[in-house]
Amino acid sequence: MKSGAVGSMKSLAGEIEKLKFDKRLTELEIKRKRMTKEEFKKYVDALPDLADNVAKMDLDEKLN
C-alpha cells in the first residue's frame, strides 16, 4: 500500500471515530458493542451547556 493510501485510511478511520457519538448512530454503536451506554452517558455529560447561546423564538408569532 502506498503511503498516501495509508494516510487516507487513517483519515477515514478518524472521521468514522468522530461519528461514533453522532445521534443517528449511537444506538447502532451500542447494539454492535462498539460503545457502552455508560461511555455514551459520560460523553453526553461532558458536553458544555450551551443553553445561554440560543435565540428564543415565538412560533405563534405571525411572519410579516
C-alpha positions in Angstrom: 0.0 0.0 0.0 1.3 3.4 -0.9 2.0 5.9 1.9 -0.8 8.2 0.6 -3.3 5.4 0.9 -2.2 4.7 4.4 -2.7 8.4 5.3 -6.2 8.4 3.8 -7.1 5.2 5.6 -6.0 6.9 8.9 -8.1 10.0 7.9 -11.1 7.8 7.2 -10.7 6.0 10.5 -10.5 9.3 12.3 -13.7 10.6 10.6 -15.5 7.3 11.4 -14.4 7.7 15.0 -15.9 11.2 15.1 -19.2 9.8 14.0 -19.2 7.3 16.9 -21.2 9.8 19.0 -23.4 11.0 16.2 -27.0 10.9 17.5 -28.1 9.0 14.4 -25.5 6.2 15.0 -25.3 5.9 18.8 -28.0 3.2 19.1 -26.2 1.1 16.4 -22.8 1.6 18.0 -24.2 0.4 21.4 -26.1 -2.5 19.7 -22.9 -3.6 17.9 -21.0 -3.3 21.2 -18.6 -0.7 19.8 -19.7 1.6 22.7 -21.3 1.1 26.0 -24.3 3.1 27.3 -22.0 4.3 30.1 -19.4 5.5 27.7 -22.2 7.4 25.8 -23.6 8.9 29.0 -20.1 10.0 30.0 -19.6 11.7 26.6 -23.0 13.5 26.9 -22.4 14.6 30.5 -19.1 16.1 29.4 -20.7 18.3 26.7 -20.8 22.0 27.5 -24.1 23.6 28.4 -24.9 26.0 25.6 -28.4 26.9 26.7 -27.4 30.6 27.1 -26.4 30.7 23.4 -29.8 30.0 21.9 -32.1 32.5 20.3 -35.6 32.1 21.5 -38.4 32.5 19.0 -42.2 32.7 19.4 -43.5 30.2 16.9 -47.0 31.6 17.3 -45.9 35.0 16.1 -47.0 35.8 12.5 -44.4 36.5 9.9 -44.8 39.8 8.2 
